[in-house]
Amino acid sequence: MSQKDPGRAICNLFVARYRLRGVNDLLLRALNEQPVERVPVWIMRQAGRYLPEYRAVREKVDFLTLCRTPELAAEVTLQPVRILDVDAAILFSDIMVPLLPAVPGMTYAPGPQLPRAITSPDGLKPPEAVKEVGFVCDAIRILRRELDVPLIGFGGAPGTLATYLAEGGSAKHFAGLRLLMNRDPGQAHALLEWLEQITLLYLKMQVEAGAQVIQIFDSWGGELSRSDFDEFMAPGLQRIIAALKTDGVPVIFFARGPLRDVGATAYSVDWTVDLAAARARGPVQGNFDPAILFADPATVADKARAMVAPLARTGYVANLGHGILPETPVECAQAFVRAVQETPCL
């Protein structure tokens, strides 16, 4: 990342403030390519079904009630910080939450299910309706009072949100959006532009409430050809990220498959991407295969150290190459975190 990045100077000021307050700021320094004593580590989907403490909460409430109740969302956000001793918390929520006002009747079974497929913003609420999900901001405010590690807010990329809308929820092949882009590119652009506005408003709400880092999840962007991604997805992502970085907030962009430059502070990559090559382009996060966490703790630790050691200087955040799987043994997740934290910087 260039020193001319418009958000770098503001982010430097934020880092200095956090250090004065005694906050563990390793994540912020790594994203800003400042020296670190050790590599920061957190785990995508670190608050979830693999934790008995999370399952105990879910036995009492359904998923959407959990997302909508700030105190409960804050509690499950804090669980992995306490249990795994990770260097960052990520807000517990779901990428479809900002669409709840626009899509009444959305349910989870267990993934999102819509009353119908949506391929146009016509007849839907305007983007400003996202302010109705203010419970997300309430959870962030609670967490900022409780945490001594940075808090990551997040949202889905417009293209990934559009993928779910075009299918009417979760699906096996997710071909609906690709069909729309080919049959009616103008309508596809209109849907994506509507989602872009919602996404930016939603992420700015999180920043204003206290989120210190934003991660954008583009889970299905890798399903597109390079030309389709460049035409339909990249411009909107670039505008969202540029606006957030102007506010001094580091932005991590996660996409499965090939690394595609959209102007993010850092790129979170999966285990199919060469980590050293990705780091050569700027700050990077990843890319431990979640399946390795099913091995014994000693094997997990050995492989984690091997991943981290060549990059243990700055500009690197250890993480998985995708979300942690629900059946993962907690002791293996703990072994992964400890191994990263015990690997010395070279």
TANORZI-V438593 format. One record per run of one state. SS is the DSSP state (2 for helix, 1 for strand, 0 for the rest). FROM is the first residue (numbers start at 1). TO is the last residue. If there is no record, write none. Layout:
((SS,FROM,TO) (SS,FROM,TO))
This chain:
((0,1,7) (2,8,20) (0,21,23) (1,24,24) (0,25,25) (2,26,31) (0,32,37) (1,38,38) (0,39,39) (1,40,41) (0,42,51) (2,52,58) (0,59,62) (2,63,68) (0,69,69) (2,70,84) (0,85,87) (1,88,90) (0,91,96) (2,97,99) (0,100,106) (1,107,108) (0,109,111) (1,112,113) (0,114,126) (2,127,133) (0,134,134) (2,135,146) (0,147,148) (1,149,156) (0,157,157) (2,158,167) (0,168,168) (1,169,169) (0,170,175) (2,176,183) (0,184,184) (2,185,209) (0,210,212) (1,213,218) (0,219,220) (2,221,223) (0,224,225) (2,226,246) (0,247,249) (1,250,255) (0,256,265) (1,266,269) (0,270,274) (2,275,279) (0,280,282) (1,283,288) (0,289,289) (2,290,294) (0,295,296) (2,297,309) (0,310,315) (1,316,320) (0,321,329) (2,330,342) (0,343,343) (1,344,344) (0,345,346))
